């Protein structure tokens, strides 16, 4: 079977089979089973964490340049940086994505956020955040030089060369094609500490009544405060 499936597909098959086996043991021994757990969604999350950790170890050993510093760092002078993220809010049981475009001085140019349907995986949600962010910047005629995400798997899916026939692979391929049309802006992985503003926007979008795109003059106080704190850490 491992010869017919890609490495990622084989790992998903093994993890979900193990998850179903665990639930079967719980049923056999009359243990309480949470019906939300039985859909083995949690196994996908566990697999994503494992794959991310594995990739991080590889990058650490090879000194791969796609991983940036711990705090937000500015793009080149007179260029723009797009930070994106996806989030899940347990209180609202909603998934959402968000992002922020900033200049080399750290000043916000455009902010966006929107709810999304329950994704097939965490990586798929993170890839969708990248795709939506790039499309919004294009729709508003904003040229992006650098795109960042704190999902290592999402970044690797886009810049990687391994064939992936899953939905995630198809989405990554779509992003690659779009980036090539836009002059191939850089896509980099960053730590969560360097992406917490985008994460906060995504969390806010989880409870927002409607999608939003904010420009200069429309930014709420809480967002301006977040950016100021972020710039303080950067300095």
ZAMARGU-4260 file (C-alpha; in steps of 0.2 Angstrom, whole numbers, plus 5000, padded with zeros to 4 digits):
<rodrens>
0) 5000/5000/5000 | 5014/5012/5004 | 5020/5010/4986 | 5003/5016/4979 | 5000/5030/4991
5) 5011/5046/4993 | 5020/5047/5010 | 5008/5060/5016 | 4993/5049/5011 | 5000/5034/5019
10) 5004/5042/5035 | 4986/5049/5036 | 4979/5031/5032 | 4990/5024/5046 | 4985/5037/5059
15) 4966/5036/5056 | 4966/5017/5056 | 4975/5018/5073 | 4962/5031/5079 | 4947/5020/5074
20) 4956/5005/5082 | 4957/5015/5099 | 4939/5020/5098 | 4934/5002/5095 | 4944/4997/5111
25) 4934/5010/5120 | 4917/5003/5114 | 4923/4985/5118 | 4927/4990/5136 | 4911/5000/5138
30) 4921/5016/5140 | 4912/5033/5136 | 4916/5038/5119 | 4914/5057/5113 | 4905/5056/5097
35) 4915/5072/5091 | 4931/5062/5094 | 4925/5047/5084 | 4926/5056/5068 | 4945/5055/5071
40) 4947/5073/5067 | 4959/5073/5082 | 4970/5061/5074 | 4973/5073/5059 | 4978/5086/5071
45) 4990/5074/5080 | 4998/5069/5063 | 5000/5087/5058 | 5009/5091/5074 | 5020/5076/5072
50) 5024/5081/5054 | 5028/5099/5059 | 5040/5093/5072 | 5049/5082/5060 | 5050/5095/5047
55) 5057/5107/5060 | 5070/5095/5066 | 5076/5093/5047 | 5076/5112/5045 | 5086/5114/5061
60) 5099/5102/5056 | 5101/5109/5038 | 5100/5127/5043 | 5086/5130/5030 | 5083/5148/5027
65) 5064/5148/5026 | 5063/5149/5045 | 5063/5167/5052 | 5068/5175/5069 | 5057/5174/5084
70) 5050/5191/5082 | 5042/5201/5068 | 5055/5207/5056 | 5053/5220/5042 | 5053/5216/5024
75) 5065/5226/5012 | 5063/5245/5011 | 5048/5250/5000 | 5041/5232/5000 | 5026/5224/5008
80) 5025/5209/5019 | 5009/5198/5021 | 5006/5188/5037 | 4992/5175/5037 | 4985/5163/5049
85) 4971/5151/5052 | 4962/5149/5069 | 4949/5139/5078 | 4938/5146/5092 | 4932/5134/5105
90) 4918/5146/5112 | 4910/5148/5095 | 4916/5132/5087 | 4921/5141/5071 | 4936/5141/5060
95) 4942/5157/5052 | 4957/5164/5043 | 4965/5181/5044 | 4980/5192/5038 | 4988/5208/5038
100) 4999/5217/5025 | 5013/5229/5033 | 5026/5240/5025 | 5045/5240/5030 | 5041/5251/5045
105) 5028/5239/5052 | 5013/5250/5048 | 4998/5241/5043 | 4991/5243/5025 | 4977/5231/5024
110) 4969/5219/5036 | 4956/5205/5032 | 4947/5190/5040 | 4933/5178/5037 | 4925/5162/5043
115) 4928/5146/5034 | 4920/5129/5033 | 4927/5116/5044 | 4943/5111/5035 | 4949/5094/5031
120) 4965/5097/5040 | 4974/5111/5049 | 4987/5112/5035 | 4972/5114/5022 | 4966/5129/5033
125) 4983/5137/5034 | 4985/5135/5015 | 4968/5143/5012 | 4974/5158/5023 | 4988/5160/5011
130) 4977/5158/4995 | 4964/5171/5002 | 4978/5183/5007 | 4986/5183/4990 | 4970/5185/4981
135) 4964/5199/4992 | 4981/5208/4989 | 4979/5206/4971 | 4961/5212/4970 | 4967/5228/4979
140) 4982/5230/4968 | 4994/5228/4982 | 5011/5220/4977 | 5018/5208/4990 | 5036/5204/4992
145) 5036/5192/5006 | 5022/5181/5013 | 5023/5172/5030 | 5014/5158/5039 | 5017/5150/5055
150) 5012/5133/5048 | 5028/5124/5042 | 5018/5110/5033 | 5009/5123/5023 | 5025/5132/5018
155) 5033/5116/5014 | 5018/5110/5004 | 5019/5125/4992 | 5038/5126/4990 | 5041/5107/4990
160) 5043/5096/4975 | 5035/5080/4981 | 5019/5076/4971 | 5004/5076/4982 | 4987/5071/4975
165) 4976/5075/4990 | 4965/5091/4992 | 4979/5099/5001 | 4991/5095/4987 | 4979/5103/4975
170) 4977/5119/4985 | 4996/5120/4987 | 4998/5118/4968 | 4985/5132/4965 | 4995/5144/4976
175) 5011/5140/4967 | 5003/5144/4951 | 4996/5160/4958 | 5013/5166/4965 | 5022/5163/4949
180) 5009/5174/4940 | 5013/5188/4953 | 5032/5188/4951 | 5035/5174/4964 | 5035/5183/4980
185) 5045/5174/4994 | 5035/5162/5005 | 5043/5159/5022 | 5039/5150/5038 | 5039/5160/5054
190) 5037/5156/5073 | 5020/5160/5081 | 5029/5173/5091 | 5033/5182/5074 | 5015/5180/5068
195) 5004/5183/5083 | 4995/5199/5075 | 4989/5188/5061 | 4984/5175/5073 | 4974/5187/5083
200) 4965/5194/5068 | 4960/5176/5063 | 4954/5173/5081 | 4943/5189/5080 | 4936/5183/5063
205) 4930/5167/5071 | 4917/5178/5081 | 4915/5191/5068 | 4897/5193/5060 | 4904/5195/5042
210) 4920/5195/5032 | 4930/5211/5033 | 4943/5220/5024 | 4950/5235/5033 | 4962/5249/5026
215) 4970/5263/5034 | 4958/5274/5044 | 4947/5259/5047 | 4958/5249/5059 | 4950/5246/5076
220) 4960/5252/5092 | 4964/5234/5098 | 4972/5230/5081 | 4983/5246/5082 | 4988/5242/5100
225) 4993/5225/5094 | 5004/5232/5080 | 5012/5244/5092 | 5017/5230/5104 | 5023/5220/5090
230) 5034/5234/5084 | 5041/5236/5102 | 5046/5218/5102 | 5054/5220/5085 | 5064/5235/5090
</rodrens>
